[in-house]
Amino acid sequence: MTESASPYISHPRIMVLGVQPGKPPFRIVEIDGEMVAEARSLAEVLEVAADAGVPIHDVDDPDVVRWVGGDSLTWNPH
C-alpha cells in the first residue's frame, strides 16, 4: 500500500460526543481527551473551546472538531 492509498485519519483536539437526554439535552465536550464541559448549544461548544485556548474557525472542519452521533446542528436525541 502506498502512502497516497492509505486513509487519512485526523486527530482533532476537540471531540463533541453524541446527544444525551436531559432537560435540555446536552453533548459532552472533550478537549485533548479530557471531558471539560456539557454543552447545550453550538455557542457553548465555541465558548468552551475559546476558554481552553483552542480557536475554532470552522466547526465543520474534521481536523479541528470531531462530531460524534451527529453534526454541529444536532442537539436533540434521536
PyMOL Python script that loads the backbone (N, CA, C, O; Angstrom):
from pymol import cmd

cmd.read_pdbstr("""\
ATOM      1  N   MET A   1       0.847  -1.168   0.000  1.00  0.00           N
ATOM      2  CA  MET A   1       0.000   0.000   0.000  1.00  0.00           C
ATOM      3  C   MET A   1       0.891   1.229   0.000  1.00  0.00           C
ATOM      4  O   MET A   1       1.828   1.332   0.791  1.00  0.00           O
ATOM      5  N   THR A   2       0.597   2.140  -0.875  1.00  0.00           N
ATOM      6  CA  THR A   2       1.374   3.369  -0.922  1.00  0.00           C
ATOM      7  C   THR A   2       0.798   4.381   0.042  1.00  0.00           C
ATOM      8  O   THR A   2      -0.333   4.247   0.509  1.00  0.00           O
ATOM      9  N   GLU A   3       1.585   5.385   0.332  1.00  0.00           N
ATOM     10  CA  GLU A   3       1.130   6.415   1.255  1.00  0.00           C
ATOM     11  C   GLU A   3      -0.127   7.103   0.757  1.00  0.00           C
ATOM     12  O   GLU A   3      -1.009   7.414   1.557  1.00  0.00           O
ATOM     13  N   SER A   4      -0.231   7.347  -0.529  1.00  0.00           N
ATOM     14  CA  SER A   4      -1.404   8.031  -1.069  1.00  0.00           C
ATOM     15  C   SER A   4      -2.647   7.161  -1.008  1.00  0.00           C
ATOM     16  O   SER A   4      -3.762   7.681  -1.048  1.00  0.00           O
ATOM     17  N   ALA A   5      -2.480   5.840  -0.912  1.00  0.00           N
ATOM     18  CA  ALA A   5      -3.629   4.948  -0.843  1.00  0.00           C
ATOM     19  C   ALA A   5      -4.113   4.728   0.589  1.00  0.00           C
ATOM     20  O   ALA A   5      -5.207   4.206   0.800  1.00  0.00           O
ATOM     21  N   SER A   6      -3.313   5.120   1.564  1.00  0.00           N
ATOM     22  CA  SER A   6      -3.725   4.911   2.940  1.00  0.00           C
ATOM     23  C   SER A   6      -4.705   6.009   3.366  1.00  0.00           C
ATOM     24  O   SER A   6      -4.559   7.164   2.967  1.00  0.00           O
ATOM     25  N   PRO A   7      -5.697   5.646   4.171  1.00  0.00           N
ATOM     26  CA  PRO A   7      -6.687   6.638   4.595  1.00  0.00           C
ATOM     27  C   PRO A   7      -6.079   7.644   5.572  1.00  0.00           C
ATOM     28  O   PRO A   7      -5.210   7.305   6.376  1.00  0.00           O
ATOM     29  N   TYR A   8      -6.547   8.866   5.487  1.00  0.00           N
ATOM     30  CA  TYR A   8      -6.109   9.913   6.414  1.00  0.00           C
ATOM     31  C   TYR A   8      -7.071   9.942   7.592  1.00  0.00           C
ATOM     32  O   TYR A   8      -8.283  10.052   7.403  1.00  0.00           O
ATOM     33  N   ILE A   9      -6.551   9.845   8.783  1.00  0.00           N
ATOM     34  CA  ILE A   9      -7.381   9.905   9.977  1.00  0.00           C
ATOM     35  C   ILE A   9      -6.931  11.114  10.786  1.00  0.00           C
ATOM     36  O   ILE A   9      -5.791  11.182  11.244  1.00  0.00           O
ATOM     37  N   SER A  10      -7.834  12.055  10.953  1.00  0.00           N
ATOM     38  CA  SER A  10      -7.489  13.256  11.711  1.00  0.00           C
ATOM     39  C   SER A  10      -7.612  12.979  13.206  1.00  0.00           C
ATOM     40  O   SER A  10      -8.354  12.093  13.631  1.00  0.00           O
ATOM     41  N   HIS A  11      -6.886  13.736  13.976  1.00  0.00           N
ATOM     42  CA  HIS A  11      -6.930  13.649  15.427  1.00  0.00           C
ATOM     43  C   HIS A  11      -7.180  15.049  15.983  1.00  0.00           C
ATOM     44  O   HIS A  11      -6.265  15.691  16.500  1.00  0.00           O
ATOM     45  N   PRO A  12      -8.431  15.519  15.872  1.00  0.00           N
ATOM     46  CA  PRO A  12      -8.726  16.869  16.339  1.00  0.00           C
ATOM     47  C   PRO A  12      -8.625  16.971  17.865  1.00  0.00           C
ATOM     48  O   PRO A  12      -8.827  15.989  18.579  1.00  0.00           O
ATOM     49  N   ARG A  13      -8.318  18.144  18.335  1.00  0.00           N
ATOM     50  CA  ARG A  13      -8.203  18.364  19.779  1.00  0.00           C
ATOM     51  C   ARG A  13      -9.562  18.368  20.453  1.00  0.00           C
ATOM     52  O   ARG A  13      -9.662  18.063  21.641  1.00  0.00           O
ATOM     53  N   ILE A  14     -10.623  18.712  19.705  1.00  0.00           N
ATOM     54  CA  ILE A  14     -11.962  18.826  20.277  1.00  0.00           C
ATOM     55  C   ILE A  14     -12.838  17.693  19.769  1.00  0.00           C
ATOM     56  O   ILE A  14     -12.899  17.431  18.568  1.00  0.00           O
ATOM     57  N   MET A  15     -13.517  17.022  20.697  1.00  0.00           N
ATOM     58  CA  MET A  15     -14.483  15.997  20.331  1.00  0.00           C
ATOM     59  C   MET A  15     -15.791  16.315  21.049  1.00  0.00           C
ATOM     60  O   MET A  15     -15.821  16.533  22.260  1.00  0.00           O
ATOM     61  N   VAL A  16     -16.869  16.336  20.269  1.00  0.00           N
ATOM     62  CA  VAL A  16     -18.191  16.586  20.828  1.00  0.00           C
ATOM     63  C   VAL A  16     -18.966  15.284  20.691  1.00  0.00           C
ATOM     64  O   VAL A  16     -19.259  14.838  19.581  1.00  0.00           O
ATOM     65  N   LEU A  17     -19.294  14.676  21.831  1.00  0.00           N
ATOM     66  CA  LEU A  17     -19.932  13.369  21.837  1.00  0.00           C
ATOM     67  C   LEU A  17     -21.423  13.487  21.544  1.00  0.00           C
ATOM     68  O   LEU A  17     -21.974  14.587  21.498  1.00  0.00           O
ATOM     69  N   GLY A  18     -22.070  12.338  21.347  1.00  0.00           N
ATOM     70  CA  GLY A  18     -23.485  12.296  20.972  1.00  0.00           C
ATOM     71  C   GLY A  18     -24.403  12.956  21.987  1.00  0.00           C
ATOM     72  O   GLY A  18     -24.039  13.152  23.146  1.00  0.00           O
ATOM     73  N   VAL A  19     -25.591  13.290  21.529  1.00  0.00           N
ATOM     74  CA  VAL A  19     -26.588  13.974  22.357  1.00  0.00           C
ATOM     75  C   VAL A  19     -27.046  13.056  23.488  1.00  0.00           C
ATOM     76  O   VAL A  19     -27.377  11.890  23.269  1.00  0.00           O
ATOM     77  N   GLN A  20     -27.056  13.601  24.689  1.00  0.00           N
ATOM     78  CA  GLN A  20     -27.522  12.894  25.878  1.00  0.00           C
ATOM     79  C   GLN A  20     -28.895  13.424  26.262  1.00  0.00           C
ATOM     80  O   GLN A  20     -29.132  14.630  26.199  1.00  0.00           O
ATOM     81  N   PRO A  21     -29.801  12.540  26.659  1.00  0.00           N
ATOM     82  CA  PRO A  21     -31.136  13.014  27.045  1.00  0.00           C
ATOM     83  C   PRO A  21     -31.053  13.849  28.315  1.00  0.00           C
ATOM     84  O   PRO A  21     -30.234  13.575  29.193  1.00  0.00           O
ATOM     85  N   GLY A  22     -31.868  14.828  28.408  1.00  0.00           N
ATOM     86  CA  GLY A  22     -31.908  15.693  29.575  1.00  0.00           C
ATOM     87  C   GLY A  22     -32.858  16.835  29.309  1.00  0.00           C
ATOM     88  O   GLY A  22     -33.437  16.932  28.227  1.00  0.00           O
ATOM     89  N   LYS A  23     -33.017  17.676  30.265  1.00  0.00           N
ATOM     90  CA  LYS A  23     -33.885  18.847  30.129  1.00  0.00           C
ATOM     91  C   LYS A  23     -33.042  20.087  30.335  1.00  0.00           C
ATOM     92  O   LYS A  23     -32.917  20.522  31.480  1.00  0.00           O
ATOM     93  N   PRO A  24     -32.464  20.680  29.329  1.00  0.00           N
ATOM     94  CA  PRO A  24     -32.460  20.322  27.910  1.00  0.00           C
ATOM     95  C   PRO A  24     -31.385  19.272  27.613  1.00  0.00           C
ATOM     96  O   PRO A  24     -30.512  19.017  28.443  1.00  0.00           O
ATOM     97  N   PRO A  25     -31.458  18.661  26.414  1.00  0.00           N
ATOM     98  CA  PRO A  25     -30.423  17.700  26.018  1.00  0.00           C
ATOM     99  C   PRO A  25     -29.057  18.386  25.958  1.00  0.00           C
ATOM    100  O   PRO A  25     -28.973  19.604  25.807  1.00  0.00           O
ATOM    101  N   PHE A  26     -27.989  17.592  26.079  1.00  0.00           N
ATOM    102  CA  PHE A  26     -26.642  18.167  26.059  1.00  0.00           C
ATOM    103  C   PHE A  26     -25.688  17.216  25.353  1.00  0.00           C
ATOM    104  O   PHE A  26     -26.004  16.053  25.102  1.00  0.00           O
ATOM    105  N   ARG A  27     -24.512  17.746  25.042  1.00  0.00           N
ATOM    106  CA  ARG A  27     -23.437  16.946  24.455  1.00  0.00           C
ATOM    107  C   ARG A  27     -22.182  17.183  25.281  1.00  0.00           C
ATOM    108  O   ARG A  27     -21.890  18.313  25.671  1.00  0.00           O
ATOM    109  N   ILE A  28     -21.453  16.126  25.541  1.00  0.00           N
ATOM    110  CA  ILE A  28     -20.208  16.223  26.302  1.00  0.00           C
ATOM    111  C   ILE A  28     -19.101  16.696  25.366  1.00  0.00           C
ATOM    112  O   ILE A  28     -18.969  16.207  24.244  1.00  0.00           O
ATOM    113  N   VAL A  29     -18.314  17.648  25.840  1.00  0.00           N
ATOM    114  CA  VAL A  29     -17.204  18.192  25.062  1.00  0.00           C
ATOM    115  C   VAL A  29     -15.899  17.730  25.695  1.00  0.00           C
ATOM    116  O   VAL A  29     -15.673  17.904  26.892  1.00  0.00           O
ATOM    117  N   GLU A  30     -15.045  17.136  24.865  1.00  0.00           N
ATOM    118  CA  GLU A  30     -13.711  16.735  25.305  1.00  0.00           C
ATOM    119  C   GLU A  30     -12.674  17.564  24.557  1.00  0.00           C
ATOM    120  O   GLU A  30     -12.806  17.806  23.358  1.00  0.00           O
ATOM    121  N   ILE A  31     -11.651  17.993  25.272  1.00  0.00           N
ATOM    122  CA  ILE A  31     -10.522  18.678  24.660  1.00  0.00           C
ATOM    123  C   ILE A  31      -9.268  17.934  25.078  1.00  0.00           C
ATOM    124  O   ILE A  31      -9.019  17.724  26.265  1.00  0.00           O
ATOM    125  N   ASP A  32      -8.484  17.540  24.090  1.00  0.00           N
ATOM    126  CA  ASP A  32      -7.263  16.766  24.324  1.00  0.00           C
ATOM    127  C   ASP A  32      -7.541  15.516  25.156  1.00  0.00           C
ATOM    128  O   ASP A  32      -6.734  15.141  26.006  1.00  0.00           O
ATOM    129  N   GLY A  33      -8.699  14.865  24.908  1.00  0.00           N
ATOM    130  CA  GLY A  33      -9.043  13.623  25.572  1.00  0.00           C
ATOM    131  C   GLY A  33      -9.615  13.761  26.966  1.00  0.00           C
ATOM    132  O   GLY A  33      -9.889  12.755  27.621  1.00  0.00           O
ATOM    133  N   GLU A  34      -9.803  14.981  27.432  1.00  0.00           N
ATOM    134  CA  GLU A  34     -10.328  15.216  28.779  1.00  0.00           C
ATOM    135  C   GLU A  34     -11.702  15.857  28.697  1.00  0.00           C
ATOM    136  O   GLU A  34     -11.891  16.841  27.982  1.00  0.00           O
ATOM    137  N   MET A  35     -12.673  15.296  29.438  1.00  0.00           N
ATOM    138  CA  MET A  35     -14.003  15.883  29.455  1.00  0.00           C
ATOM    139  C   MET A  35     -13.939  17.245  30.144  1.00  0.00           C
ATOM    140  O   MET A  35     -13.471  17.354  31.277  1.00  0.00           O
ATOM    141  N   VAL A  36     -14.415  18.285  29.446  1.00  0.00           N
ATOM    142  CA  VAL A  36     -14.313  19.627  30.011  1.00  0.00           C
ATOM    143  C   VAL A  36     -15.659  20.304  30.232  1.00  0.00           C
ATOM    144  O   VAL A  36     -15.750  21.249  31.015  1.00  0.00           O
ATOM    145  N   ALA A  37     -16.716  19.833  29.548  1.00  0.00           N
ATOM    146  CA  ALA A  37     -17.992  20.530  29.703  1.00  0.00           C
ATOM    147  C   ALA A  37     -19.151  19.717  29.148  1.00  0.00           C
ATOM    148  O   ALA A  37     -18.968  18.756  28.401  1.00  0.00           O
ATOM    149  N   GLU A  38     -20.348  20.134  29.538  1.00  0.00           N
ATOM    150  CA  GLU A  38     -21.587  19.679  28.931  1.00  0.00           C
ATOM    151  C   GLU A  38     -22.147  20.884  28.180  1.00  0.00           C
ATOM    152  O   GLU A  38     -22.498  21.895  28.788  1.00  0.00           O
ATOM    153  N   ALA A  39     -22.226  20.770  26.866  1.00  0.00           N
ATOM    154  CA  ALA A  39     -22.708  21.882  26.046  1.00  0.00           C
ATOM    155  C   ALA A  39     -24.156  21.630  25.635  1.00  0.00           C
ATOM    156  O   ALA A  39     -24.543  20.503  25.326  1.00  0.00           O
ATOM    157  N   ARG A  40     -24.931  22.678  25.637  1.00  0.00           N
ATOM    158  CA  ARG A  40     -26.327  22.587  25.245  1.00  0.00           C
ATOM    159  C   ARG A  40     -26.606  23.290  23.923  1.00  0.00           C
ATOM    160  O   ARG A  40     -27.744  23.339  23.455  1.00  0.00           O
ATOM    161  N   SER A  41     -25.534  23.838  23.325  1.00  0.00           N
ATOM    162  CA  SER A  41     -25.673  24.519  22.031  1.00  0.00           C
ATOM    163  C   SER A  41     -24.302  24.634  21.377  1.00  0.00           C
ATOM    164  O   SER A  41     -23.267  24.433  22.014  1.00  0.00           O
ATOM    165  N   LEU A  42     -24.323  24.959  20.099  1.00  0.00           N
ATOM    166  CA  LEU A  42     -23.078  25.186  19.367  1.00  0.00           C
ATOM    167  C   LEU A  42     -22.317  26.360  19.982  1.00  0.00           C
ATOM    168  O   LEU A  42     -21.090  26.324  20.076  1.00  0.00           O
ATOM    169  N   ALA A  43     -23.033  27.385  20.396  1.00  0.00           N
ATOM    170  CA  ALA A  43     -22.388  28.551  21.015  1.00  0.00           C
ATOM    171  C   ALA A  43     -21.604  28.144  22.260  1.00  0.00           C
ATOM    172  O   ALA A  43     -20.520  28.670  22.510  1.00  0.00           O
ATOM    173  N   GLU A  44     -22.147  27.209  23.043  1.00  0.00           N
ATOM    174  CA  GLU A  44     -21.444  26.755  24.240  1.00  0.00           C
ATOM    175  C   GLU A  44     -20.181  25.978  23.881  1.00  0.00           C
ATOM    176  O   GLU A  44     -19.177  26.084  24.584  1.00  0.00           O
ATOM    177  N   VAL A  45     -20.212  25.202  22.801  1.00  0.00           N
ATOM    178  CA  VAL A  45     -19.014  24.487  22.350  1.00  0.00           C
ATOM    179  C   VAL A  45     -17.937  25.499  21.980  1.00  0.00           C
ATOM    180  O   VAL A  45     -16.778  25.339  22.364  1.00  0.00           O
ATOM    181  N   LEU A  46     -18.307  26.532  21.243  1.00  0.00           N
ATOM    182  CA  LEU A  46     -17.349  27.567  20.847  1.00  0.00           C
ATOM    183  C   LEU A  46     -16.774  28.284  22.068  1.00  0.00           C
ATOM    184  O   LEU A  46     -15.582  28.586  22.111  1.00  0.00           O
ATOM    185  N   GLU A  47     -17.621  28.554  23.057  1.00  0.00           N
ATOM    186  CA  GLU A  47     -17.178  29.234  24.275  1.00  0.00           C
ATOM    187  C   GLU A  47     -16.207  28.366  25.067  1.00  0.00           C
ATOM    188  O   GLU A  47     -15.183  28.855  25.544  1.00  0.00           O
ATOM    189  N   VAL A  48     -16.521  27.084  25.209  1.00  0.00           N
ATOM    190  CA  VAL A  48     -15.644  26.154  25.932  1.00  0.00           C
ATOM    191  C   VAL A  48     -14.285  26.068  25.241  1.00  0.00           C
ATOM    192  O   VAL A  48     -13.244  26.099  25.898  1.00  0.00           O
ATOM    193  N   ALA A  49     -14.301  25.961  23.923  1.00  0.00           N
ATOM    194  CA  ALA A  49     -13.044  25.884  23.167  1.00  0.00           C
ATOM    195  C   ALA A  49     -12.225  27.161  23.346  1.00  0.00           C
ATOM    196  O   ALA A  49     -11.015  27.095  23.567  1.00  0.00           O
ATOM    197  N   ALA A  50     -12.868  28.309  23.254  1.00  0.00           N
ATOM    198  CA  ALA A  50     -12.166  29.581  23.418  1.00  0.00           C
ATOM    199  C   ALA A  50     -11.563  29.691  24.814  1.00  0.00           C
ATOM    200  O   ALA A  50     -10.431  30.147  24.971  1.00  0.00           O
ATOM    201  N   ASP A  51     -12.326  29.271  25.833  1.00  0.00           N
ATOM    202  CA  ASP A  51     -11.817  29.311  27.207  1.00  0.00           C
ATOM    203  C   ASP A  51     -10.586  28.422  27.381  1.00  0.00           C
ATOM    204  O   ASP A  51      -9.711  28.709  28.198  1.00  0.00           O
ATOM    205  N   ALA A  52     -10.530  27.342  26.602  1.00  0.00           N
ATOM    206  CA  ALA A  52      -9.389  26.430  26.674  1.00  0.00           C
ATOM    207  C   ALA A  52      -8.241  26.852  25.756  1.00  0.00           C
ATOM    208  O   ALA A  52      -7.197  26.200  25.718  1.00  0.00           O
ATOM    209  N   GLY A  53      -8.441  27.949  25.016  1.00  0.00           N
ATOM    210  CA  GLY A  53      -7.392  28.440  24.134  1.00  0.00           C
ATOM    211  C   GLY A  53      -7.299  27.693  22.817  1.00  0.00           C
ATOM    212  O   GLY A  53      -6.251  27.695  22.170  1.00  0.00           O
ATOM    213  N   VAL A  54      -8.395  27.051  22.416  1.00  0.00           N
ATOM    214  CA  VAL A  54      -8.423  26.305  21.157  1.00  0.00           C
ATOM    215  C   VAL A  54      -9.380  27.020  20.212  1.00  0.00           C
ATOM    216  O   VAL A  54     -10.595  26.877  20.346  1.00  0.00           O
ATOM    217  N   PRO A  55      -8.859  27.782  19.266  1.00  0.00           N
ATOM    218  CA  PRO A  55      -9.753  28.521  18.364  1.00  0.00           C
ATOM    219  C   PRO A  55     -10.440  27.590  17.366  1.00  0.00           C
ATOM    220  O   PRO A  55      -9.828  26.657  16.845  1.00  0.00           O
ATOM    221  N   ILE A  56     -11.712  27.858  17.112  1.00  0.00           N
ATOM    222  CA  ILE A  56     -12.468  27.128  16.092  1.00  0.00           C
ATOM    223  C   ILE A  56     -12.899  28.148  15.048  1.00  0.00           C
ATOM    224  O   ILE A  56     -13.712  29.029  15.325  1.00  0.00           O
ATOM    225  N   HIS A  57     -12.347  28.019  13.844  1.00  0.00           N
ATOM    226  CA  HIS A  57     -12.723  28.922  12.761  1.00  0.00           C
ATOM    227  C   HIS A  57     -13.764  28.292  11.854  1.00  0.00           C
ATOM    228  O   HIS A  57     -14.514  28.996  11.177  1.00  0.00           O
ATOM    229  N   ASP A  58     -13.812  26.955  11.839  1.00  0.00           N
ATOM    230  CA  ASP A  58     -14.773  26.228  11.011  1.00  0.00           C
ATOM    231  C   ASP A  58     -15.236  25.016  11.803  1.00  0.00           C
ATOM    232  O   ASP A  58     -14.475  24.064  11.974  1.00  0.00           O
ATOM    233  N   VAL A  59     -16.483  25.038  12.294  1.00  0.00           N
ATOM    234  CA  VAL A  59     -16.992  23.949  13.132  1.00  0.00           C
ATOM    235  C   VAL A  59     -17.149  22.644  12.368  1.00  0.00           C
ATOM    236  O   VAL A  59     -17.297  21.585  12.978  1.00  0.00           O
ATOM    237  N   ASP A  60     -17.120  22.706  11.048  1.00  0.00           N
ATOM    238  CA  ASP A  60     -17.285  21.505  10.234  1.00  0.00           C
ATOM    239  C   ASP A  60     -15.954  20.966   9.706  1.00  0.00           C
ATOM    240  O   ASP A  60     -15.948  20.059   8.874  1.00  0.00           O
ATOM    241  N   ASP A  61     -14.840  21.504  10.171  1.00  0.00           N
ATOM    242  CA  ASP A  61     -13.517  21.027   9.765  1.00  0.00           C
ATOM    243  C   ASP A  61     -13.147  19.828  10.629  1.00  0.00           C
ATOM    244  O   ASP A  61     -12.932  19.990  11.830  1.00  0.00           O
ATOM    245  N   PRO A  62     -13.067  18.619  10.050  1.00  0.00           N
ATOM    246  CA  PRO A  62     -12.778  17.433  10.854  1.00  0.00           C
ATOM    247  C   PRO A  62     -11.372  17.422  11.457  1.00  0.00           C
ATOM    248  O   PRO A  62     -11.093  16.606  12.336  1.00  0.00           O
ATOM    249  N   ASP A  63     -10.493  18.298  11.010  1.00  0.00           N
ATOM    250  CA  ASP A  63      -9.171  18.412  11.620  1.00  0.00           C
ATOM    251  C   ASP A  63      -9.212  19.230  12.909  1.00  0.00           C
ATOM    252  O   ASP A  63      -8.254  19.230  13.682  1.00  0.00           O
ATOM    253  N   VAL A  64     -10.321  19.925  13.135  1.00  0.00           N
ATOM    254  CA  VAL A  64     -10.462  20.781  14.313  1.00  0.00           C
ATOM    255  C   VAL A  64     -11.441  20.185  15.322  1.00  0.00           C
ATOM    256  O   VAL A  64     -11.148  20.125  16.516  1.00  0.00           O
ATOM    257  N   VAL A  65     -12.602  19.744  14.842  1.00  0.00           N
ATOM    258  CA  VAL A  65     -13.663  19.220  15.712  1.00  0.00           C
ATOM    259  C   VAL A  65     -14.180  17.902  15.158  1.00  0.00           C
ATOM    260  O   VAL A  65     -14.461  17.796  13.964  1.00  0.00           O
ATOM    261  N   ARG A  66     -14.307  16.899  16.016  1.00  0.00           N
ATOM    262  CA  ARG A  66     -14.965  15.649  15.621  1.00  0.00           C
ATOM    263  C   ARG A  66     -16.328  15.618  16.306  1.00  0.00           C
ATOM    264  O   ARG A  66     -16.424  15.681  17.532  1.00  0.00           O
ATOM    265  N   TRP A  67     -17.374  15.521  15.496  1.00  0.00           N
ATOM    266  CA  TRP A  67     -18.748  15.435  15.987  1.00  0.00           C
ATOM    267  C   TRP A  67     -19.166  13.970  15.965  1.00  0.00           C
ATOM    268  O   TRP A  67     -19.183  13.348  14.903  1.00  0.00           O
ATOM    269  N   VAL A  68     -19.496  13.421  17.106  1.00  0.00           N
ATOM    270  CA  VAL A  68     -19.891  12.024  17.222  1.00  0.00           C
ATOM    271  C   VAL A  68     -21.404  11.956  17.382  1.00  0.00           C
ATOM    272  O   VAL A  68     -21.969  12.640  18.235  1.00  0.00           O
ATOM    273  N   GLY A  69     -22.058  11.142  16.573  1.00  0.00           N
ATOM    274  CA  GLY A  69     -23.510  10.978  16.707  1.00  0.00           C
ATOM    275  C   GLY A  69     -24.308  12.130  16.152  1.00  0.00           C
ATOM    276  O   GLY A  69     -25.406  12.409  16.634  1.00  0.00           O
ATOM    277  N   GLY A  70     -23.788  12.799  15.159  1.00  0.00           N
ATOM    278  CA  GLY A  70     -24.477  13.935  14.558  1.00  0.00           C
ATOM    279  C   GLY A  70     -23.488  15.031  14.244  1.00  0.00           C
ATOM    280  O   GLY A  70     -22.299  14.922  14.544  1.00  0.00           O
ATOM    281  N   ASP A  71     -23.989  16.081  13.640  1.00  0.00           N
ATOM    282  CA  ASP A  71     -23.109  17.187  13.272  1.00  0.00           C
ATOM    283  C   ASP A  71     -23.310  18.369  14.215  1.00  0.00           C
ATOM    284  O   ASP A  71     -23.915  18.228  15.278  1.00  0.00           O
ATOM    285  N   SER A  72     -22.806  19.518  13.824  1.00  0.00           N
ATOM    286  CA  SER A  72     -22.871  20.705  14.683  1.00  0.00           C
ATOM    287  C   SER A  72     -24.293  21.221  14.881  1.00  0.00           C
ATOM    288  O   SER A  72     -24.531  22.047  15.762  1.00  0.00           O
ATOM    289  N   LEU A  73     -25.233  20.748  14.078  1.00  0.00           N
ATOM    290  CA  LEU A  73     -26.624  21.185  14.203  1.00  0.00           C
ATOM    291  C   LEU A  73     -27.495  20.168  14.934  1.00  0.00           C
ATOM    292  O   LEU A  73     -28.699  20.383  15.068  1.00  0.00           O
ATOM    293  N   THR A  74     -26.917  19.070  15.409  1.00  0.00           N
ATOM    294  CA  THR A  74     -27.665  18.014  16.092  1.00  0.00           C
ATOM    295  C   THR A  74     -27.634  18.250  17.600  1.00  0.00           C
ATOM    296  O   THR A  74     -26.597  18.081  18.242  1.00  0.00           O
ATOM    297  N   TRP A  75     -28.781  18.643  18.161  1.00  0.00           N
ATOM    298  CA  TRP A  75     -28.853  18.940  19.589  1.00  0.00           C
ATOM    299  C   TRP A  75     -30.042  18.286  20.266  1.00  0.00           C
ATOM    300  O   TRP A  75     -30.336  18.600  21.419  1.00  0.00           O
ATOM    301  N   ASN A  76     -30.738  17.380  19.577  1.00  0.00           N
ATOM    302  CA  ASN A  76     -31.840  16.636  20.168  1.00  0.00           C
ATOM    303  C   ASN A  76     -31.586  15.151  19.977  1.00  0.00           C
ATOM    304  O   ASN A  76     -31.089  14.740  18.928  1.00  0.00           O
ATOM    305  N   PRO A  77     -31.925  14.323  20.992  1.00  0.00           N
ATOM    306  CA  PRO A  77     -31.717  12.881  20.853  1.00  0.00           C
ATOM    307  C   PRO A  77     -32.588  12.312  19.745  1.00  0.00           C
ATOM    308  O   PRO A  77     -33.680  12.812  19.474  1.00  0.00           O
ATOM    309  N   HIS A  78     -32.086  11.257  19.109  1.00  0.00           N
ATOM    310  CA  HIS A  78     -32.846  10.633  18.001  1.00  0.00           C
ATOM    311  C   HIS A  78     -33.812   9.633  18.561  1.00  0.00           C
ATOM    312  O   HIS A  78     -34.547   8.996  17.807  1.00  0.00           O
TER     313      HIS A  78
END
""", "prot")
cmd.dss("prot")
cmd.show_as("cartoon", "prot")
cmd.util.cbc("prot")
cmd.orient("prot")
